[in-house]
Amino acid sequence: MAVGGAVVRLYGVVAAGGFRRYTTYRVATAAGVFTNTVFGVIVAYTYIALWDQRPNLGGYDQSQALTYVWISQAMLMTVNLFGGGFADELVERIRTGDIAIDLYRPADLQLWWLSADLGRALFHFLGRGVVPLTFGALFFDLALPTDPLTWLAFLLAVLLGVVVSFALRFLVALSAFWLLDGAGVASLVSIAGLFFSGMLLPLNAFPGLLGEVARALPWSSLLQIPADVLMGRHRGWGLLGAFGFQLGWAAALLGVGRLLQSAAVRRVVVQGG
């Protein structure tokens, strides 16, 4: 029990450190809030024009579509759709060989970076998510719930989305063990994430087979599912199914990441020997 408590405290400290790290960038955070808000206004009026021509597109009425816009602005940096962050740092440590020090530390590499990323995500959710969503609620007709349980379910969906996002970016970073430079892979994954997460347009509006494939990919866990949870489109068994979908992708991607991590350790040991 004492050992387990020490491990929990260790990764809790790492998460807190990840949070504090981003609190130092106050001007960048303020600029990010402004950018998210302005971009949200632009996209909101674009959606208004689109939904005037195509009412109930994707099963959303206009109020729900506008809600989706402002949730996406709140989630943009929380799930880190543009990539970067810890992944760039980890790639650089792999390139320089400093990763060998990390692998020999008495701490799990994956859990260490996951903890730090959870701290980062919490900061961005509070620092760059709450303000744009509040602005949207004040100036647009949004379909936000009043039930506290729905908000709690939304927060859980956000947490699971962050874990899936981390797992994807961790895989991208580990690719540098074999590619030496993960920039190309990172760019491809970032583009795929922007499209298949629903950031550009709700995945429910994608037609036919494209929509089915997009909703089955892990990126739908980042934005589409949390947004639908907040708007009450997943209830009862459907809500459990949405959480199960996110958990399934998180477990699968983290599992692959752990396999690649083990292969990387063996690679470092052989080269070091």
Residue, then its C-alpha position, 0 to 999 in steps of 0.5 A: m500500500a505504501v509503495g502504491g501511495a508513493v507511486v500515485r504521489l509521484y505521478g500526481v507531482v508530475a501532473a501538478g508540474g505540468f499544470r504549473r509549467y503552463t501557468t508561466y505563459r500568461v501572455a500566450t494564454a491570453a492571446g490564445v483565449f482571444t484567438n479562440t474567441v475570435f475564431g469561434v465567432i467566425v465559425a459560428y456565423t459560418y455555421i449559422a449561414l450553413w444551417d440556414q441552408r441545411p437545417n438539421l444537418g447531421g441531426y443538429d438544430q442551429s442551437q446545437a450546431l453553435t454549441y458544437v462550435w464553442i465546445s470545439q474552441a474549448m477543446l482545441m488546446t485541451v486535447n492538443l489537436f495541433g500536436g507539439g507539446f510533450a511529443d516534440e520534447l520527447v522526439e528531441r530527447i530521442r534524437t539527442g540520446d537523452i532518452a536513455i536517461d529517462l528509460y533508466r529512471p525508476a519511473d515508467l516513461q509512458l505514465w510520466w509523460l501522461s501525467a504531465d500531459l494531464g496537467r497541461a490539459l487541465f490548464h488549457f481547459l481552465g485557461r483557454g476553454v472556459v472563457p470562449l465557451t462562456f463568451g459563446a453562451l453569452f452572445f449566442d443561443l447555445a443548447l447547454p444542459t442544466d443537469p449537473l450530471t450531464w456536465l460531470a459526464f462531459l468532464l469524464a468524456v473530456l478526460l478520456g479524450v485527452v488520454v486518447s489524444f496523448a496515446l496517439r501523440f506518444l506513438v508519434a513521438l516513439s516513431a523517432f526511435w526508428l525514423l530519427d525525426g518524427a516531424g513527418v509523422a506528426s504532421l500527418v497525424s495532426i492533419a488527420g486529427l483536425f479532420f477526423s476529430g470533427m474540428l472542421l465539421p461535425l462528424n455526424a454531417f459526414p455522408g455515408l461510408l466516410g461518416e461511418v469510418a470517421r466516427a469509428l476512428p480514435w480521433s472522434s473521441l477527442l471532440q465529437i463524443p464529448a460534444d455529443v455527451l454535453m448536448g445529451r445525445h448519449r444517454g443511458w446505455g448509449l452514454l456507457g457505449a460512448f465511454g466504452f468506445q473511448l476507453g477501448w481506443a485508449a487501452a488499445l493505443l496505450g497498449v501499442g505504446r507500451l509495446l513500442q516503449s519496450a522495443a525502444v528500451r531493448r534498442v537502447v540497451v543493445q546500442g548501449g551495450 
